[in-house]
Amino acid sequence: MRRSVIMPFLSTIEEMALEEGAKSGAKLTSQKYIILALQSRFGEIPNSLIETINQIEDVSVLESLFVPSITINSLGEFQQLVNDSLS
């Protein structure tokens, strides 16, 4: 009698790769929408601020910056919030 071995659908490495891809996508999406929100409110924003936002790797930090990007009074205040979030 022949026994079949049931293999998991995804290997651990494949699952890790999918999870990493999802995190990367969430990070890029968060960065994009923060920048778009700031641009729609304030027009052109400094490249240094865009670079700082794009260097943030932690999705939870990016998520905490999203609502303020819509409601904050000035780019200077947002820059200070970003600096505080990174320190």
Biopython code that builds the backbone (N, CA, C, O; Angstrom):
import numpy as np
from Bio.PDB.StructureBuilder import StructureBuilder

atoms = [
    (1, "MET", "N", (0.832, -1.170, 0.000)),
    (1, "MET", "CA", (0.000, 0.000, 0.000)),
    (1, "MET", "C", (0.882, 1.241, 0.000)),
    (1, "MET", "O", (1.844, 1.318, 0.765)),
    (2, "ARG", "N", (0.581, 2.164, -0.807)),
    (2, "ARG", "CA", (1.376, 3.371, -0.967)),
    (2, "ARG", "C", (0.821, 4.471, -0.065)),
    (2, "ARG", "O", (-0.376, 4.757, -0.076)),
    (3, "ARG", "N", (1.707, 5.076, 0.710)),
    (3, "ARG", "CA", (1.292, 6.163, 1.599)),
    (3, "ARG", "C", (1.709, 7.485, 0.979)),
    (3, "ARG", "O", (2.833, 7.636, 0.501)),
    (4, "SER", "N", (0.823, 8.402, 0.994)),
    (4, "SER", "CA", (1.185, 9.721, 0.470)),
    (4, "SER", "C", (1.520, 10.635, 1.638)),
    (4, "SER", "O", (0.903, 10.585, 2.702)),
    (5, "VAL", "N", (2.481, 11.436, 1.406)),
    (5, "VAL", "CA", (2.901, 12.394, 2.420)),
    (5, "VAL", "C", (2.276, 13.732, 2.062)),
    (5, "VAL", "O", (2.406, 14.223, 0.940)),
    (6, "ILE", "N", (1.612, 14.294, 3.019)),
    (6, "ILE", "CA", (0.992, 15.593, 2.787)),
    (6, "ILE", "C", (2.014, 16.671, 3.118)),
    (6, "ILE", "O", (2.508, 16.766, 4.242)),
    (7, "MET", "N", (2.311, 17.468, 2.123)),
    (7, "MET", "CA", (3.278, 18.550, 2.288)),
    (7, "MET", "C", (2.518, 19.831, 2.590)),
    (7, "MET", "O", (1.440, 20.067, 2.044)),
    (8, "PRO", "N", (3.077, 20.644, 3.450)),
    (8, "PRO", "CA", (2.411, 21.925, 3.686)),
    (8, "PRO", "C", (2.356, 22.730, 2.398)),
    (8, "PRO", "O", (3.244, 22.631, 1.552)),
    (9, "PHE", "N", (1.312, 23.523, 2.261)),
    (9, "PHE", "CA", (1.134, 24.309, 1.043)),
    (9, "PHE", "C", (2.289, 25.264, 0.829)),
    (9, "PHE", "O", (2.788, 25.393, -0.289)),
    (10, "LEU", "N", (2.721, 25.937, 1.890)),
    (10, "LEU", "CA", (3.853, 26.855, 1.810)),
    (10, "LEU", "C", (4.908, 26.440, 2.818)),
    (10, "LEU", "O", (4.595, 26.085, 3.954)),
    (11, "SER", "N", (6.142, 26.490, 2.397)),
    (11, "SER", "CA", (7.214, 26.205, 3.332)),
    (11, "SER", "C", (7.387, 27.395, 4.271)),
    (11, "SER", "O", (6.865, 28.479, 4.011)),
    (12, "THR", "N", (8.098, 27.194, 5.329)),
    (12, "THR", "CA", (8.363, 28.269, 6.280)),
    (12, "THR", "C", (9.057, 29.437, 5.602)),
    (12, "THR", "O", (8.741, 30.594, 5.881)),
    (13, "ILE", "N", (9.988, 29.152, 4.725)),
    (13, "ILE", "CA", (10.708, 30.210, 4.017)),
    (13, "ILE", "C", (9.750, 30.983, 3.115)),
    (13, "ILE", "O", (9.824, 32.209, 3.033)),
    (14, "GLU", "N", (8.856, 30.272, 2.442)),
    (14, "GLU", "CA", (7.884, 30.953, 1.587)),
    (14, "GLU", "C", (6.938, 31.821, 2.411)),
    (14, "GLU", "O", (6.594, 32.932, 2.006)),
    (15, "GLU", "N", (6.517, 31.309, 3.570)),
    (15, "GLU", "CA", (5.650, 32.100, 4.444)),
    (15, "GLU", "C", (6.360, 33.359, 4.929)),
    (15, "GLU", "O", (5.766, 34.436, 4.983)),
    (16, "MET", "N", (7.637, 33.215, 5.282)),
    (16, "MET", "CA", (8.414, 34.373, 5.727)),
    (16, "MET", "C", (8.562, 35.391, 4.604)),
    (16, "MET", "O", (8.479, 36.596, 4.840)),
    (17, "ALA", "N", (8.780, 34.909, 3.385)),
    (17, "ALA", "CA", (8.920, 35.809, 2.238)),
    (17, "ALA", "C", (7.614, 36.554, 1.980)),
    (17, "ALA", "O", (7.630, 37.753, 1.702)),
    (18, "LEU", "N", (6.489, 35.856, 2.071)),
    (18, "LEU", "CA", (5.194, 36.511, 1.884)),
    (18, "LEU", "C", (4.940, 37.558, 2.966)),
    (18, "LEU", "O", (4.456, 38.652, 2.679)),
    (19, "GLU", "N", (5.270, 37.215, 4.205)),
    (19, "GLU", "CA", (5.082, 38.160, 5.304)),
    (19, "GLU", "C", (5.966, 39.393, 5.116)),
    (19, "GLU", "O", (5.525, 40.520, 5.338)),
    (20, "GLU", "N", (7.201, 39.173, 4.710)),
    (20, "GLU", "CA", (8.119, 40.291, 4.480)),
    (20, "GLU", "C", (7.623, 41.167, 3.329)),
    (20, "GLU", "O", (7.728, 42.392, 3.388)),
    (21, "GLY", "N", (7.088, 40.543, 2.292)),
    (21, "GLY", "CA", (6.530, 41.296, 1.170)),
    (21, "GLY", "C", (5.334, 42.134, 1.587)),
    (21, "GLY", "O", (5.178, 43.269, 1.137)),
    (22, "ALA", "N", (4.496, 41.583, 2.441)),
    (22, "ALA", "CA", (3.332, 42.321, 2.935)),
    (22, "ALA", "C", (3.767, 43.506, 3.780)),
    (22, "ALA", "O", (3.202, 44.594, 3.665)),
    (23, "LYS", "N", (4.774, 43.300, 4.633)),
    (23, "LYS", "CA", (5.288, 44.399, 5.458)),
    (23, "LYS", "C", (5.888, 45.497, 4.585)),
    (23, "LYS", "O", (5.674, 46.686, 4.826)),
    (24, "SER", "N", (6.635, 45.086, 3.578)),
    (24, "SER", "CA", (7.252, 46.050, 2.677)),
    (24, "SER", "C", (6.189, 46.844, 1.926)),
    (24, "SER", "O", (6.315, 48.056, 1.750)),
    (25, "GLY", "N", (5.145, 46.154, 1.488)),
    (25, "GLY", "CA", (4.055, 46.829, 0.795)),
    (25, "GLY", "C", (3.326, 47.802, 1.705)),
    (25, "GLY", "O", (2.978, 48.905, 1.282)),
    (26, "ALA", "N", (3.092, 47.406, 2.952)),
    (26, "ALA", "CA", (2.423, 48.290, 3.910)),
    (26, "ALA", "C", (3.279, 49.518, 4.192)),
    (26, "ALA", "O", (2.767, 50.631, 4.309)),
    (27, "LYS", "N", (4.579, 49.306, 4.298)),
    (27, "LYS", "CA", (5.494, 50.426, 4.553)),
    (27, "LYS", "C", (5.467, 51.408, 3.397)),
    (27, "LYS", "O", (5.323, 52.613, 3.605)),
    (28, "LEU", "N", (5.603, 50.900, 2.180)),
    (28, "LEU", "CA", (5.626, 51.768, 0.996)),
    (28, "LEU", "C", (4.298, 52.502, 0.818)),
    (28, "LEU", "O", (4.279, 53.678, 0.453)),
    (29, "THR", "N", (3.191, 51.808, 1.076)),
    (29, "THR", "CA", (1.878, 52.439, 0.965)),
    (29, "THR", "C", (1.721, 53.537, 2.003)),
    (29, "THR", "O", (1.229, 54.621, 1.688)),
    (30, "SER", "N", (2.130, 53.271, 3.229)),
    (30, "SER", "CA", (2.033, 54.271, 4.291)),
    (30, "SER", "C", (2.873, 55.499, 3.960)),
    (30, "SER", "O", (2.414, 56.632, 4.098)),
    (31, "GLN", "N", (4.094, 55.267, 3.526)),
    (31, "GLN", "CA", (4.971, 56.387, 3.154)),
    (31, "GLN", "C", (4.331, 57.215, 2.043)),
    (31, "GLN", "O", (4.308, 58.444, 2.112)),
    (32, "LYS", "N", (3.819, 56.544, 1.033)),
    (32, "LYS", "CA", (3.215, 57.220, -0.118)),
    (32, "LYS", "C", (2.046, 58.097, 0.317)),
    (32, "LYS", "O", (1.951, 59.250, -0.105)),
    (33, "TYR", "N", (1.153, 57.567, 1.158)),
    (33, "TYR", "CA", (-0.039, 58.322, 1.528)),
    (33, "TYR", "C", (0.259, 59.459, 2.501)),
    (33, "TYR", "O", (-0.431, 60.478, 2.483)),
    (34, "ILE", "N", (1.255, 59.307, 3.331)),
    (34, "ILE", "CA", (1.666, 60.426, 4.191)),
    (34, "ILE", "C", (2.176, 61.569, 3.318)),
    (34, "ILE", "O", (1.796, 62.724, 3.512)),
    (35, "ILE", "N", (3.032, 61.243, 2.363)),
    (35, "ILE", "CA", (3.586, 62.267, 1.468)),
    (35, "ILE", "C", (2.480, 62.916, 0.639)),
    (35, "ILE", "O", (2.459, 64.137, 0.482)),
    (36, "LEU", "N", (1.565, 62.111, 0.110)),
    (36, "LEU", "CA", (0.460, 62.665, -0.680)),
    (36, "LEU", "C", (-0.432, 63.579, 0.162)),
    (36, "LEU", "O", (-0.869, 64.626, -0.315)),
    (37, "ALA", "N", (-0.703, 63.194, 1.398)),
    (37, "ALA", "CA", (-1.537, 64.026, 2.281)),
    (37, "ALA", "C", (-0.857, 65.364, 2.542)),
    (37, "ALA", "O", (-1.497, 66.415, 2.491)),
    (38, "LEU", "N", (0.449, 65.320, 2.824)),
    (38, "LEU", "CA", (1.185, 66.565, 3.073)),
    (38, "LEU", "C", (1.219, 67.438, 1.820)),
    (38, "LEU", "O", (1.050, 68.654, 1.911)),
    (39, "GLN", "N", (1.435, 66.834, 0.663)),
    (39, "GLN", "CA", (1.471, 67.600, -0.582)),
    (39, "GLN", "C", (0.107, 68.220, -0.895)),
    (39, "GLN", "O", (0.037, 69.350, -1.379)),
    (40, "SER", "N", (-0.957, 67.500, -0.624)),
    (40, "SER", "CA", (-2.278, 68.054, -0.913)),
    (40, "SER", "C", (-2.619, 69.201, 0.026)),
    (40, "SER", "O", (-3.364, 70.104, -0.356)),
    (41, "ARG", "N", (-2.095, 69.187, 1.234)),
    (41, "ARG", "CA", (-2.361, 70.255, 2.193)),
    (41, "ARG", "C", (-1.444, 71.447, 2.034)),
    (41, "ARG", "O", (-1.883, 72.593, 2.132)),
    (42, "PHE", "N", (-0.146, 71.177, 1.782)),
    (42, "PHE", "CA", (0.850, 72.251, 1.835)),
    (42, "PHE", "C", (1.546, 72.524, 0.500)),
    (42, "PHE", "O", (2.428, 73.381, 0.429)),
    (43, "GLY", "N", (1.162, 71.809, -0.553)),
    (43, "GLY", "CA", (1.849, 71.978, -1.826)),
    (43, "GLY", "C", (3.182, 71.248, -1.809)),
    (43, "GLY", "O", (3.286, 70.128, -1.309)),
    (44, "GLU", "N", (4.182, 71.886, -2.353)),
    (44, "GLU", "CA", (5.502, 71.264, -2.410)),
    (44, "GLU", "C", (6.071, 71.118, -1.005)),
    (44, "GLU", "O", (5.999, 72.037, -0.189)),
    (45, "ILE", "N", (6.636, 69.946, -0.742)),
    (45, "ILE", "CA", (7.259, 69.727, 0.564)),
    (45, "ILE", "C", (8.752, 69.487, 0.361)),
    (45, "ILE", "O", (9.170, 69.001, -0.689)),
    (46, "PRO", "N", (9.547, 69.827, 1.363)),
    (46, "PRO", "CA", (11.011, 69.700, 1.209)),
    (46, "PRO", "C", (11.449, 68.257, 0.939)),
    (46, "PRO", "O", (10.916, 67.315, 1.526)),
    (47, "ASN", "N", (12.409, 68.104, 0.058)),
    (47, "ASN", "CA", (12.958, 66.775, -0.229)),
    (47, "ASN", "C", (13.494, 66.104, 1.024)),
    (47, "ASN", "O", (13.408, 64.884, 1.164)),
    (48, "SER", "N", (14.045, 66.895, 1.935)),
    (48, "SER", "CA", (14.589, 66.318, 3.170)),
    (48, "SER", "C", (13.493, 65.625, 3.985)),
    (48, "SER", "O", (13.740, 64.587, 4.600)),
    (49, "LEU", "N", (12.276, 66.199, 3.991)),
    (49, "LEU", "CA", (11.167, 65.574, 4.711)),
    (49, "LEU", "C", (10.721, 64.303, 3.996)),
    (49, "LEU", "O", (10.432, 63.296, 4.642)),
    (50, "ILE", "N", (10.666, 64.345, 2.674)),
    (50, "ILE", "CA", (10.309, 63.141, 1.903)),
    (50, "ILE", "C", (11.320, 62.032, 2.168)),
    (50, "ILE", "O", (10.941, 60.881, 2.384)),
    (51, "GLU", "N", (12.598, 62.376, 2.151)),
    (51, "GLU", "CA", (13.640, 61.384, 2.403)),
    (51, "GLU", "C", (13.519, 60.799, 3.808)),
    (51, "GLU", "O", (13.681, 59.594, 3.999)),
    (52, "THR", "N", (13.234, 61.652, 4.785)),
    (52, "THR", "CA", (13.075, 61.172, 6.166)),
    (52, "THR", "C", (11.913, 60.201, 6.259)),
    (52, "THR", "O", (12.040, 59.137, 6.865)),
    (53, "ILE", "N", (10.775, 60.560, 5.663)),
    (53, "ILE", "CA", (9.603, 59.676, 5.682)),
    (53, "ILE", "C", (9.937, 58.347, 5.004)),
    (53, "ILE", "O", (9.574, 57.283, 5.504)),
    (54, "ASN", "N", (10.625, 58.411, 3.875)),
    (54, "ASN", "CA", (10.962, 57.189, 3.137)),
    (54, "ASN", "C", (12.004, 56.321, 3.839)),
    (54, "ASN", "O", (12.182, 55.156, 3.481)),
    (55, "GLN", "N", (12.688, 56.873, 4.828)),
    (55, "GLN", "CA", (13.674, 56.093, 5.584)),
    (55, "GLN", "C", (13.058, 55.396, 6.789)),
    (55, "GLN", "O", (13.707, 54.559, 7.417)),
    (56, "ILE", "N", (11.818, 55.727, 7.117)),
    (56, "ILE", "CA", (11.156, 55.096, 8.268)),
    (56, "ILE", "C", (10.771, 53.675, 7.880)),
    (56, "ILE", "O", (10.026, 53.466, 6.923)),
    (57, "GLU", "N", (11.277, 52.708, 8.622)),
    (57, "GLU", "CA", (11.040, 51.292, 8.337)),
    (57, "GLU", "C", (9.877, 50.720, 9.148)),
    (57, "GLU", "O", (9.235, 49.759, 8.725)),
    (58, "ASP", "N", (9.611, 51.305, 10.295)),
    (58, "ASP", "CA", (8.614, 50.772, 11.225)),
    (58, "ASP", "C", (7.211, 51.205, 10.798)),
    (58, "ASP", "O", (6.881, 52.391, 10.828)),
    (59, "VAL", "N", (6.393, 50.234, 10.401)),
    (59, "VAL", "CA", (5.040, 50.528, 9.923)),
    (59, "VAL", "C", (4.205, 51.168, 11.020)),
    (59, "VAL", "O", (3.368, 52.022, 10.727)),
    (60, "SER", "N", (4.407, 50.782, 12.271)),
    (60, "SER", "CA", (3.611, 51.374, 13.357)),
    (60, "SER", "C", (3.929, 52.861, 13.523)),
    (60, "SER", "O", (3.040, 53.645, 13.856)),
    (61, "VAL", "N", (5.173, 53.257, 13.297)),
    (61, "VAL", "CA", (5.536, 54.681, 13.338)),
    (61, "VAL", "C", (4.854, 55.410, 12.184)),
    (61, "VAL", "O", (4.296, 56.492, 12.365)),
    (62, "LEU", "N", (4.904, 54.810, 11.002)),
    (62, "LEU", "CA", (4.247, 55.420, 9.848)),
    (62, "LEU", "C", (2.749, 55.561, 10.082)),
    (62, "LEU", "O", (2.164, 56.594, 9.756)),
    (63, "GLU", "N", (2.128, 54.533, 10.642)),
    (63, "GLU", "CA", (0.697, 54.596, 10.925)),
    (63, "GLU", "C", (0.381, 55.708, 11.922)),
    (63, "GLU", "O", (-0.648, 56.376, 11.814)),
    (64, "SER", "N", (1.276, 55.903, 12.893)),
    (64, "SER", "CA", (1.034, 56.955, 13.886)),
    (64, "SER", "C", (1.213, 58.350, 13.296)),
    (64, "SER", "O", (0.740, 59.327, 13.876)),
    (65, "LEU", "N", (1.882, 58.457, 12.161)),
    (65, "LEU", "CA", (2.091, 59.749, 11.504)),
    (65, "LEU", "C", (1.014, 60.073, 10.472)),
    (65, "LEU", "O", (0.908, 61.216, 10.028)),
    (66, "PHE", "N", (0.219, 59.083, 10.090)),
    (66, "PHE", "CA", (-0.738, 59.311, 9.008)),
    (66, "PHE", "C", (-1.805, 60.346, 9.359)),
    (66, "PHE", "O", (-1.978, 61.311, 8.614)),
    (67, "VAL", "N", (-2.516, 60.179, 10.456)),
    (67, "VAL", "CA", (-3.580, 61.131, 10.812)),
    (67, "VAL", "C", (-3.015, 62.536, 11.002)),
    (67, "VAL", "O", (-3.602, 63.494, 10.498)),
    (68, "PRO", "N", (-1.896, 62.695, 11.710)),
    (68, "PRO", "CA", (-1.326, 64.047, 11.802)),
    (68, "PRO", "C", (-0.966, 64.646, 10.445)),
    (68, "PRO", "O", (-1.013, 65.865, 10.281)),
    (69, "SER", "N", (-0.606, 63.808, 9.472)),
    (69, "SER", "CA", (-0.280, 64.350, 8.145)),
    (69, "SER", "C", (-1.494, 65.025, 7.514)),
    (69, "SER", "O", (-1.350, 65.866, 6.626)),
    (70, "ILE", "N", (-2.672, 64.663, 7.967)),
    (70, "ILE", "CA", (-3.912, 65.241, 7.453)),
    (70, "ILE", "C", (-4.359, 66.445, 8.290)),
    (70, "ILE", "O", (-4.986, 67.370, 7.773)),
    (71, "THR", "N", (-4.031, 66.423, 9.586)),
    (71, "THR", "CA", (-4.613, 67.412, 10.500)),
    (71, "THR", "C", (-3.644, 68.458, 11.028)),
    (71, "THR", "O", (-4.082, 69.470, 11.575)),
    (72, "ILE", "N", (-2.361, 68.249, 10.884)),
    (72, "ILE", "CA", (-1.365, 69.142, 11.497)),
    (72, "ILE", "C", (-1.406, 70.533, 10.854)),
    (72, "ILE", "O", (-1.800, 70.673, 9.696)),
    (73, "ASN", "N", (-1.004, 71.544, 11.600)),
    (73, "ASN", "CA", (-1.114, 72.930, 11.142)),
    (73, "ASN", "C", (-0.016, 73.383, 10.190)),
    (73, "ASN", "O", (-0.231, 74.288, 9.383)),
    (74, "SER", "N", (1.164, 72.762, 10.275)),
    (74, "SER", "CA", (2.268, 73.220, 9.424)),
    (74, "SER", "C", (3.256, 72.088, 9.166)),
    (74, "SER", "O", (3.294, 71.092, 9.889)),
    (75, "LEU", "N", (4.050, 72.269, 8.121)),
    (75, "LEU", "CA", (5.106, 71.298, 7.825)),
    (75, "LEU", "C", (6.144, 71.272, 8.936)),
    (75, "LEU", "O", (6.692, 70.217, 9.256)),
    (76, "GLY", "N", (6.414, 72.429, 9.523)),
    (76, "GLY", "CA", (7.371, 72.484, 10.628)),
    (76, "GLY", "C", (6.928, 71.634, 11.803)),
    (76, "GLY", "O", (7.727, 70.912, 12.399)),
    (77, "GLU", "N", (5.632, 71.725, 12.134)),
    (77, "GLU", "CA", (5.101, 70.893, 13.223)),
    (77, "GLU", "C", (5.187, 69.414, 12.873)),
    (77, "GLU", "O", (5.496, 68.581, 13.726)),
    (78, "PHE", "N", (4.910, 69.092, 11.607)),
    (78, "PHE", "CA", (4.993, 67.689, 11.192)),
    (78, "PHE", "C", (6.426, 67.194, 11.262)),
    (78, "PHE", "O", (6.675, 66.079, 11.721)),
    (79, "GLN", "N", (7.372, 68.011, 10.810)),
    (79, "GLN", "CA", (8.787, 67.628, 10.888)),
    (79, "GLN", "C", (9.190, 67.363, 12.331)),
    (79, "GLN", "O", (9.909, 66.404, 12.613)),
    (80, "GLN", "N", (8.725, 68.219, 13.253)),
    (80, "GLN", "CA", (9.034, 68.014, 14.678)),
    (80, "GLN", "C", (8.414, 66.710, 15.180)),
    (80, "GLN", "O", (9.045, 65.985, 15.951)),
    (81, "LEU", "N", (7.184, 66.402, 14.752)),
    (81, "LEU", "CA", (6.532, 65.163, 15.140)),
    (81, "LEU", "C", (7.315, 63.956, 14.627)),
    (81, "LEU", "O", (7.488, 62.968, 15.341)),
    (82, "VAL", "N", (7.781, 64.046, 13.392)),
    (82, "VAL", "CA", (8.591, 62.967, 12.820)),
    (82, "VAL", "C", (9.881, 62.803, 13.634)),
    (82, "VAL", "O", (10.259, 61.688, 13.992)),
    (83, "ASN", "N", (10.542, 63.912, 13.919)),
    (83, "ASN", "CA", (11.776, 63.850, 14.704)),
    (83, "ASN", "C", (11.534, 63.216, 16.074)),
    (83, "ASN", "O", (12.318, 62.386, 16.533)),
    (84, "ASP", "N", (10.441, 63.617, 16.717)),
    (84, "ASP", "CA", (10.097, 63.047, 18.029)),
    (84, "ASP", "C", (9.808, 61.552, 17.931)),
    (84, "ASP", "O", (10.155, 60.785, 18.829)),
    (85, "SER", "N", (9.172, 61.147, 16.838)),
    (85, "SER", "CA", (8.836, 59.732, 16.647)),
    (85, "SER", "C", (10.067, 58.870, 16.424)),
    (85, "SER", "O", (10.073, 57.679, 16.736)),
    (86, "LEU", "N", (11.115, 59.490, 15.877)),
    (86, "LEU", "CA", (12.330, 58.737, 15.573)),
    (86, "LEU", "C", (13.345, 58.734, 16.695)),
    (86, "LEU", "O", (14.328, 57.994, 16.651)),
    (87, "SER", "N", (13.109, 59.564, 17.703)),
    (87, "SER", "CA", (14.100, 59.627, 18.798)),
    (87, "SER", "C", (13.714, 58.756, 19.966)),
    (87, "SER", "O", (14.438, 58.699, 20.960)),
]
sb = StructureBuilder()
sb.init_structure("model")
sb.init_model(0)
sb.init_chain("A")
sb.init_seg("    ")
for serial, (resi, resn, name, xyz) in enumerate(atoms, 1):
    if name == "N":
        sb.init_residue(resn, " ", resi, " ")
    sb.init_atom(name, np.array(xyz, "f"), 0.0, 1.0, " ", f" {name:<3s}", serial, name[0])
structure = sb.get_structure()
